[in-house]
Amino acid sequence: MYTPPPFKPDRAASLAFAEARGFGMACAWDGAKPIASALPFYLTYAADGTPQALFHVARHNPLVKLAGGLPSGGSWLLAVNGADAYVSADWYVSPDQVPTWLYQAVHLTGPVRTLSGEELALQVDALSAKFEDRLLPKKPWMSAKMTAARLDAMKKAIVGFEMTVEEVEGSFKLNQHKSETDFAAVAAHLGVQADAGAQQIAHLMRQARPEVFANPTNELERSVP
């Protein structure tokens, strides 16, 4: 991943982002072309602190043949994207600006192994629990609610994986390198867009440089009609 220094988060922030997002694109090389699948995941940590990403795919997914060895070399990429938004050059206060795109993205890279049946059973419940927790106070769904025959059929239809994360790369491009006036102006324009991604980026900009918006002399944040 190409990441200019102003946009590079530290390792902990990148992992926290990936875990909070919990959805990404798993990519591998089959010797002739890239293979990719969008999927949910969760992170755990080995005894030595090494991150591990756990997920599963349908048994007939071509990724199944690429885990743990050639031709992919055993190394996969899990690309995790967050909010993104277009920025018009007209939104800056300073002249001679160009349009750009703001976003958050993290890439996790490492070898992948196939989970055993017992490990897959645990993975299914842990993965659903991660997202069911977001629906509280709804009573969480668990695989135990399924009949034994249906649950067994479901497990046979999927294959679980564990990625040992050897490399963590992130890019949180939020215009951190711009002046206070330009930064505030862009955040203000993004904040009034109908697009949810633009509004989220505006919120992240305020979190990234709160001093810009705490400055009472900075009226640009309120200059957008």
N, C-alpha and C positions, 0 to 999 in steps of 0.2 A: 504494500500500500504506500502510495506517495503522500506524505504528510509534512507540509511546511511546519517549522518549529512553533509558530504561534497557535497552530490548531491541534497540536499533539497532546492528548491527555496522558496522565500517567497510567501505569499498568492497573492499579487498583480501580481507578475511575472507569477504565475501559471494561474491566471484568464486571463491575457493578452495573454498567449500562447494559452489557450483554445479558446478564442475569435478569435484570428488570424487564428488558424487552422480551426475552424468552421465545423469539421467533426469528428464523434466519433461513439462509439458502446454503444447503450443504452441497459442495462441489467436489468432484473428483475427475481424474483423467483416465479414460479407458484404453489409452494407447493410440487412439485416432481422433478423439474429440472429447470435449468436456461433457460431463454428466452432472446435472444439478436437480435438486428437489427442495421446495420450500417446506419447512417443517418446524414444529415447536420443539423446545429443548429445555433442559435445566442444567445447572452447574453444581458439581460437588468438588471436593478437594481430597487428594490422596494424603496419606500420613505425612509425606514430605512437603505438602503444600501445593503440589502440582494440580492445576485446574483440570477438571474432567467434564466434558459436555456429553450428556446422555440424551438419546433420541431414538426414534424407530421409523421405519418405512414399510410400505407394502412389500410382501415377499417377492412379488414380480418386478419390483423396482430395479432397474439396471445397476443401481448403486450397490445392491446386495453382493454382486460378484466382485466388487472392487475393494472390499474391506480386508485389511491385513496383509496385502501383498501386491505383487505386480498385476497389471501394468501401471497401476497408479502409484506404485512405490510405497503404498501404505499411508501416504500423507494426503489429507483432505483439507479443504478450506470451508469454514463455516462463516459466512458473511452475514452480519447483523446490521440492519439499517433502521434508523429512527425517523424522526420528522425531517422534512426538507421543504425548501421554499425558494422561489425565484425572487431575485432582487433587481429592480429596475435601476439603471444608472441615474434616472431622473430623481430618485429619492435621496441622493446625497446632497449635502450642502456644498462640498468642495467641487470645483469644476473638473472636467476631463476624467471622469470615472467611467467604468464599463459595467455592463450587467454581469451578475454572477449568480451562483446558486449556493445557498447555505444548507448545511445538513449535519447529521451525526451518523457515523458508521464505525463498526469494529470488525476486524477480521481475526478469527481464531484458526490456527493451523496446527495440525499434528496427525499422528497415525491413529487409525481406527480399528477396533476389534469388535467382533460379533459377541453379543451377550448370550449367555446360556439361558435355558428356559426359565430357571429359577430367578435369574437376574432380570429377565424381561418382565416377569410378573411384578417384581418390585418397581421396576422402571415405569410401568404403566400406571400404577397407583401413585407414585411420586410425581409423575408428570401431571396427572389430572389434579392432584392435590394442590400443586403450585398455582394452577389457574382457578380452581374452585375456591381457593382462599380469597380471590378477588371478588367473589360473588356473595360473600357473607353479608347478611346473616342467613342466606340460603343454606340449608343443610347440604354439606358436600356430597357429591357423587363419588362412589367408590366401585371398583369392579365387583365387589362382593354382592352388589345389587343385581348382578346378572345371574342367570341360571348357569349351572356348571357346564352344560353342553354348549351354550352360546359363548361363554367365556373361553372355553377350550378352543372353539372354532375361531374366535377372534385372535387368540394368541398364535394359532397356526398360520394365520393370514399375514402376520407381520414379523419383522426381524428387528431386533434391538441392537444398538451400537453404543460404544463408548469411545469418545475421542480423548486422547491424552494431549492436552493443549501445550504445545511446545513454544508457540510464538503468539504473542498478543499485540495487535496493531490497532490503533485508533485514530480517527480524524474527526474532531468536533469543530467544524468550520462555521464560526459564528461572527465573523468580521472583527475578531479580537484585535487585529492590527490597525484598525481604523481609528481616527480621532474621536474624541468624545462627541463632538457635534454630529459627525457623520454616523457614528454608532447609534446615537439616540434617534436621529432622524429615520434611519432604516428600521429600527425597532418599532417606531411609532407607525410607520406605514404598514409594516407587516402585521401589527396588532389590529388593524382595522380591516384587514382582508377577510373575505368570507371563508377562505380555505382554512381548514383546521390545522393543516401543517404549518401554514404561515403564522397562525396565532401561537402555535407551540414554539416555533423558532423565536418569536418575539419574547415569549416567556423565558426561554432559555437564555436569551441575550441579557435580559434583566438580571437573571441569576448569575451570569458569568461576570458582569461588570456592574454590580449594584451601586457603586460609587457614582456612576454616570447619572443615575436617576435619583440619587439622594441629594445631588447638588441643586440647591434652590435657584441658582442662576441659570440652570439649563432648562430653558422653556421649550426646546425643540420637541421634546416628547409629547407636548400637548399642542403642537402646531398643525397636526393633520386634522382637517375638518371631518 
